[in-house]
Amino acid sequence: MSYYKYHMFFCTNQRDEGEDCCANFNARAMRDFAKAKSKELGIAGAGGVRVNLAGCLGRCAEGPVVVVYPQEVWYTYIDEEDIEEIMQEHLLHDRTVERLLLPVKAG
């Protein structure tokens, strides 16, 4: 059994000179919003959700990117409403938010 039920990893990578990157989409502020929202919803902490910063997750061109573990579900987002929808649907109700999914890439 895991210490946390879910981990949300927000890519906050900053690339040089205008290259596509999650930092260009206010990723750190979206992570801060998710962290505060998890506390507000009462799901933060042991047995619940851990909201984390991540370096490059390798999908910046598709960004911004947040991945939810342990299910390994990759999402993109535009704003706080999208983040809240991911939290409400995925983290609270175990339902994938289909409209925000990033396609799975074969390695």
C-alpha positions in Angstrom: 0.0 0.0 0.0 1.3 3.4 -1.0 1.7 6.3 1.5 -0.3 8.5 -0.9 -3.2 7.4 -3.1 -2.2 9.8 -5.9 0.8 11.9 -6.9 0.2 14.8 -9.3 3.5 15.8 -11.0 3.5 19.2 -12.7 6.2 19.7 -15.3 7.7 23.2 -14.6 10.6 22.9 -17.0 12.0 26.1 -18.4 13.8 25.8 -21.8 16.1 28.3 -23.4 15.1 31.0 -25.8 11.5 30.5 -26.6 11.5 26.7 -27.0 8.3 25.0 -26.1 8.1 24.3 -22.4 5.6 23.9 -19.6 7.0 26.9 -17.7 5.7 29.2 -20.5 2.1 28.1 -19.5 2.3 29.3 -15.9 2.9 25.7 -14.7 4.2 26.7 -11.3 1.1 28.8 -10.5 -1.1 25.9 -11.6 0.8 23.6 -9.3 0.4 26.1 -6.5 -3.3 26.2 -7.3 -3.6 22.4 -7.2 -1.7 22.2 -3.9 -4.0 24.7 -2.3 -7.1 23.1 -3.8 -6.1 19.7 -2.5 -5.9 21.2 1.0 -9.3 22.9 0.5 -10.9 19.6 -0.6 -9.4 17.8 2.4 -7.5 15.3 0.2 -3.9 16.5 0.8 -1.5 14.3 2.8 -1.1 10.7 3.8 -3.6 8.4 2.3 -4.6 11.2 -0.1 -2.9 13.4 -2.7 0.6 14.8 -3.0 1.1 17.6 -5.5 4.6 17.9 -6.7 6.9 20.0 -8.9 8.7 18.1 -11.6 11.5 18.9 -14.0 11.2 18.0 -17.6 8.8 15.1 -18.2 9.8 15.0 -21.8 6.6 16.1 -23.4 7.0 19.9 -23.3 5.9 20.3 -26.9 2.5 18.9 -25.8 2.4 21.0 -22.7 1.6 22.1 -20.3 1.7 18.6 -18.7 0.6 17.1 -15.4 0.8 13.3 -14.8 -1.2 11.5 -12.1 0.4 8.4 -10.6 0.0 5.5 -9.9 -2.3 5.3 -12.9 0.3 7.1 -15.2 -2.4 9.3 -16.7 -1.1 12.2 -18.6 -3.1 15.4 -18.9 -2.7 18.8 -20.4 -4.6 21.9 -19.2 -5.3 25.5 -20.0 -6.3 27.1 -16.7 -7.4 26.5 -13.1 -10.8 25.2 -14.2 -9.0 22.3 -16.0 -6.9 21.6 -12.9 -10.0 21.6 -10.7 -11.8 19.3 -13.1 -8.9 16.8 -13.0 -8.9 16.9 -9.2 -12.7 16.6 -8.9 -13.1 13.8 -11.5 -9.8 11.9 -11.3 -8.7 12.3 -7.7 -12.1 12.4 -6.0 -14.2 10.1 -8.3 -11.6 7.9 -10.1 -12.8 9.1 -13.5 -10.4 10.0 -16.3 -11.0 13.5 -17.8 -11.0 12.3 -21.4 -11.0 15.8 -23.0 -7.7 16.7 -21.3 -5.8 13.4 -21.9 -2.5 13.4 -23.8 -2.1 10.5 -26.1 0.1 7.6 -24.9 3.3 7.5 -26.9 4.9 4.1 -27.7 8.6 4.0 -26.8 
